[in-house]
Amino acid sequence: MANAALAYAHQNQQRFLSGLKDLLRIPSVSTLPEHKEDVHRAAQFVADDLQRIGLEQHLSPGRRTGLSEMIARVQHYAGQVAQKQ
């Protein structure tokens, strides 16, 4: 199983790096009001990727800053990640 995961990671390395670079280009580490939309855009980027792989996620306004916060939940049964229905 580990060999298959490593092979998959190697085969998709450029796609993974490209996605990571896209995320890192968003100026999202900030409490400055002028970056509020950037923070939300970065949170949405991650939420969309989590949803794409079948994880339940929810974006909501932050309680203290008004910036986006994300809750992601992994559901599993007997050590297996739940399949998206």
N, C-alpha and C positions, 0 to 999 in steps of 0.2 A: 504494500500500500504506500509506504514512504517513497519507494522508487517511482511509482506512478505520479505521486504528487510533485516530486522533484522534476520529473520529466515534463509535466504540465507547466510548472513554473518556468522552466528553461525555455520551452517552446513559446511561451507567451510573455517572455521577459520584456520585449520592446513595447507591447501593448500596456503592460503593467506600469512601466516607466513613463510612458506617454501620459497615462491617466494621472499618475502621481504628480508629474510636472504640471499638468493642467490645473490640478488642485492647488499646488504650491504657488502658482502665479496669482491666485486670488488673495489680495491683502486682507486676510481674515483674522489676524491676531491683533485685536485692537478693541479698546473701549471707547474710542473716539466716535462721536455721533456721525461724522462724515463717512465712516466705514460700515455703518449699520447694514446697508444693502449688500456690501461685500461679504460680511459675516454670514448673512442669510444665504447668499449665493453659494458660499462654501459648504454650509450645512446642507443645503438642498443637493449639492453635488454628491456629498457622501450619502445622504438619504436615498438618492436615486440609485446609487451603486449597491447599497445594501438591499434595496427592493429588487434590483435586477438579479441578485443571487438568492432571493427567496427569504430574506429576513424581514420580520415585521419592524417597522420604524415609525416614529411620530415626531414631527417638528412642532415646536411651540415657542412662543415668545419667552425670553428669559425672565425669571422672576425678579431679579435685581437690576439688570441692565437693560432689559427690553430687547436684547440681542437673542438670536435664535439659539435654542437649546435642542438637543436631539436625544431621544430615548430610543434605543435599539434593543430588541429582545430576541434572544436566540431560544427557540423552543427545541427541546430534544427528547428523544425517547430511546432508552438503552444505548446511549452514547452516540446516536445518529442525529444529525441536524434534521429537523422536520422538513419535509418536502412541501413546496408551495402548492397549494390546491388550486 
